[in-house]
Amino acid sequence: MQHLELPFLTTITRVEVSEDLKYAKVWISVLPAGEENEKQILATLKENIYDLQGGLNRKMETKITPRISFAVDHSGEYASHISDLIKKTHEEE
């Protein structure tokens, strides 16, 4: 697969593949978090989507290779927020 330099730490958190294997949504997290950083990463991935898809097509040995798309996963931020709220509640008791 192609090596892609990204300006921020970017991690694949999960991949959802459609039942017919035609589509795959790749969920990513970006550190440091922030809307501008996420937009920059998504723009970089979009600019390189043909190379990334081509690399996947060459690596896969299946009849169908999913068409990939990217989305930002905010579940880590949400979990951290909930944890902070719970911690704050316990401190107030």
Secondary structure, DSSP 8 states (H G I E B T S, - for coil): ------SSEEEEEEEEE-TTSSEEEEEEEEES--HHHHHHHHHHHHHTHHHHHHHHHHH--SS---EEEEEE--HHHHHHHHHHHHHHHHHH-
